[in-house]
Amino acid sequence: MGASAAAAAALSIAAALPVAPAQAAVQFDTTSDLMSASGLSGTVYTAGDEFADDGAGMSYSISDTLPDGIEGNIAVPLADDSYAVPQGLPTAPTRATDSAAVEDLLSRAQSFYDAGSQLIWDSSRPTPLTGTVVHSSTTAPYGVTCSTFVSMVLLGWDYDHTTYVADENTQVGYAVDFGVDPSTSKIWRANNLASWFYAHGDLWLETGDAGDTFERGDILFFSEQDPEGRIDQVRSGTEATYFGNVYHAAIYMGDGMLIHSTGTGDGVNITTLNPVLKQDLSFVARPSFTTEAANTGQATETSTGQGTTGGTGQGTTGGTDAGVDAPSGSATAQGQTTESTGGSTTPTAAVPAPTAAGGQNSTQGGTTGNTNSGAVRGVTPVPPNRHYSRPIEDHRTWMNR
C-alpha cells in the first residue's frame, strides 16, 4: 500500500472511532467544599464563597507548593497540602473616585477617631451593628473592631449618630446600599465585606505590578495564610471560611495613611501603611455610594426632612469580630457567631460560570432602630497629611488576640 493510501486508511479509521468527550470542569459549591478536596489538578471552580448562590465564585489553578507574595496570601489550602490559587481576578478599579462621597466618608470616619478613649478594640462587646443601644446597655469604653468600624462608616453613620451616643443609628451621609438590615446581616466581618464587594464587581486584586491602584477613600483588605490562626476551626466547620484569607480592613486616607480599628491604643487609630502591613495588602474595594436612604428601601428627601424611624428590636448577629472579625452564623449575646459551612465535598462536573457580579446571599431582617436624614451634610475635607496625635507602631500583631 502506498504512503498516500495508508494515510487515507488511517484517517478513515480515526474518523470511525468515537471522539473522547471534552474534559468537564470540576466545580465545587463553596470554598469550604474546595478546602476539603484532594487530588486535584489543573483548573477548578467554585460556584460561590459561603453559599453556592452568593455571587462570589472563583476559578483556581492547583499548585503543589504555596506561591510567593500575594498569590500565596490568598491561596486556598486543600486537604492534601496542595493549594488552589485564585486566577483571573480583576486587577484595577471599574470606576473613578467620587470626591464628594470620599470626603464625606473620611469626615465621618474621623468622628470615630475623635471619640478617642470612648472606644476600644474589643470583639466581645456589642456594637451599634447588633441593634443594641450601646450607651445605655454597657459602659465606656465601648467595643469596636476593624470591620465594624469600616461597616458603620460605609452605612453612612458617624460616631454621634450611632447608639454609642444616640438612641438609634442614623444615616447622615453617603452610604453603600448593602440591601440588608444592619442589625441582622452577617456582612459585618472583614472577609464578608470583601466577598460582598467582589460579588458586586467593586473589588480588585492589588498586585502592585503597575504601582498602587488604590486612592483616597478606598477600602483596603489584608490577607494571610491561616488568617487569625483559625484554619482548624474552618476545616472542622465550626467557623465559616475566610474569603481570600482576609483578616483585616481599613480605609485609605491618602498619602500613605490608614484609618482603622486595631488592637493597640484607642479603638480607632490613624497610622501609616508601612511595608510590614503592605505585604499583606490583597484586595481593594471602591464602593458605589448613594445619597438616598440606604439599607431600608426608603427614599431620602433632598431637603433637611427626616426619614421615618424604624423599630428598636434587638439584632442577633453581626457587630463583633473574633480576633479581627467574628465568624458568621448563629449569634452569641455579643453578636459573635459560629456557623458551620455545609455542602458536599464531592465536586460536580459543570461548565464553569463564575462571575464577579451577582447578589450576596445576605440575611434580611425586620426593623433595626435606624433612621435616615434627609440630606447629606456638608463636610470639611480631612487633609491627608495632617498631624495626628496618637501615633502607634504598625505591625500585624495589632490584630492578634
KANOR-V245681 format. One record per residue. RES is the residue in three letters. OMEGA is omega as a letter, one per 20 degrees, with the letter a starting at -180 (none if undefined). Layout:
BEGIN
RES_OMEGA + RES_OMEGA
END
This chain:
BEGIN
MET_r + GLY_a + ALA_a + SER_r + ALA_r + ALA_r + ALA_r + ALA_r + ALA_r + ALA_r + LEU_r + SER_r + ILE_a + ALA_a + ALA_a + ALA_a + LEU_r + PRO_r + VAL_r + ALA_r + PRO_r + ALA_a + GLN_r + ALA_r + ALA_r + VAL_a + GLN_r + PHE_r + ASP_a + THR_r + THR_r + SER_r + ASP_r + LEU_a + MET_a + SER_a + ALA_r + SER_r + GLY_a + LEU_r + SER_r + GLY_a + THR_r + VAL_a + TYR_r + THR_r + ALA_a + GLY_r + ASP_r + GLU_r + PHE_a + ALA_a + ASP_a + ASP_r + GLY_a + ALA_r + GLY_a + MET_r + SER_a + TYR_r + SER_a + ILE_a + SER_r + ASP_a + THR_r + LEU_r + PRO_r + ASP_r + GLY_a + ILE_r + GLU_r + GLY_r + ASN_a + ILE_a + ALA_r + VAL_r + PRO_a + LEU_a + ALA_a + ASP_r + ASP_r + SER_a + TYR_r + ALA_a + VAL_r + PRO_r + GLN_r + GLY_a + LEU_r + PRO_a + THR_r + ALA_r + PRO_a + THR_a + ARG_r + ALA_r + THR_r + ASP_a + SER_r + ALA_r + ALA_a + VAL_a + GLU_r + ASP_r + LEU_a + LEU_r + SER_r + ARG_r + ALA_r + GLN_a + SER_r + PHE_r + TYR_a + ASP_r + ALA_r + GLY_a + SER_r + GLN_r + LEU_r + ILE_r + TRP_a + ASP_a + SER_a + SER_a + ARG_r + PRO_r + THR_r + PRO_r + LEU_r + THR_a + GLY_a + THR_r + VAL_a + VAL_a + HIS_a + SER_a + SER_r + THR_r + THR_r + ALA_j + PRO_a + TYR_a + GLY_r + VAL_r + THR_a + CYS_a + SER_r + THR_r + PHE_a + VAL_a + SER_a + MET_r + VAL_r + LEU_r + LEU_r + GLY_a + TRP_r + ASP_a + TYR_a + ASP_a + HIS_r + THR_a + THR_r + TYR_a + VAL_a + ALA_a + ASP_r + GLU_r + ASN_a + THR_r + GLN_a + VAL_a + GLY_r + TYR_a + ALA_r + VAL_r + ASP_r + PHE_r + GLY_a + VAL_r + ASP_a + PRO_a + SER_r + THR_a + SER_r + LYS_a + ILE_a + TRP_r + ARG_a + ALA_a + ASN_r + ASN_r + LEU_r + ALA_r + SER_a + TRP_r + PHE_r + TYR_a + ALA_a + HIS_r + GLY_a + ASP_a + LEU_r + TRP_r + LEU_a + GLU_a + THR_a + GLY_a + ASP_a + ALA_a + GLY_a + ASP_r + THR_a + PHE_a + GLU_r + ARG_r + GLY_r + ASP_r + ILE_a + LEU_r + PHE_a + PHE_a + SER_r + GLU_r + GLN_a + ASP_a + PRO_r + GLU_r + GLY_a + ARG_a + ILE_a + ASP_r + GLN_r + VAL_a + ARG_a + SER_a + GLY_r + THR_r + GLU_r + ALA_r + THR_r + TYR_r + PHE_r + GLY_a + ASN_a + VAL_r + TYR_a + HIS_r + ALA_a + ALA_r + ILE_a + TYR_a + MET_a + GLY_r + ASP_r + GLY_a + MET_r + LEU_r + ILE_a + HIS_r + SER_a + THR_a + GLY_a + THR_r + GLY_r + ASP_a + GLY_a + VAL_a + ASN_r + ILE_a + THR_r + THR_r + LEU_a + ASN_a + PRO_a + VAL_r + LEU_a + LYS_r + GLN_r + ASP_a + LEU_a + SER_a + PHE_r + VAL_r + ALA_r + ARG_a + PRO_r + SER_a + PHE_r + THR_r + THR_r + GLU_r + ALA_a + ALA_r + ASN_r + THR_a + GLY_a + GLN_r + ALA_r + THR_r + GLU_a + THR_r + SER_a + THR_r + GLY_a + GLN_r + GLY_r + THR_a + THR_r + GLY_a + GLY_a + THR_a + GLY_a + GLN_r + GLY_a + THR_r + THR_r + GLY_r + GLY_r + THR_r + ASP_r + ALA_a + GLY_r + VAL_a + ASP_a + ALA_r + PRO_a + SER_r + GLY_a + SER_a + ALA_r + THR_a + ALA_r + GLN_a + GLY_r + GLN_a + THR_r + THR_a + GLU_r + SER_r + THR_a + GLY_r + GLY_a + SER_r + THR_r + THR_a + PRO_r + THR_r + ALA_a + ALA_r + VAL_a + PRO_r + ALA_r + PRO_a + THR_r + ALA_r + ALA_a + GLY_a + GLY_r + GLN_r + ASN_a + SER_r + THR_r + GLN_a + GLY_r + GLY_a + THR_a + THR_a + GLY_r + ASN_r + THR_a + ASN_a + SER_a + GLY_a + ALA_r + VAL_a + ARG_r + GLY_a + VAL_r + THR_a + PRO_r + VAL_a + PRO_a + PRO_a + ASN_a + ARG_r + HIS_a + TYR_a + SER_a + ARG_r + PRO_r + ILE_a + GLU_r + ASP_r + HIS_a + ARG_r + THR_r + TRP_a + MET_r + ASN_r + ARG_none
END
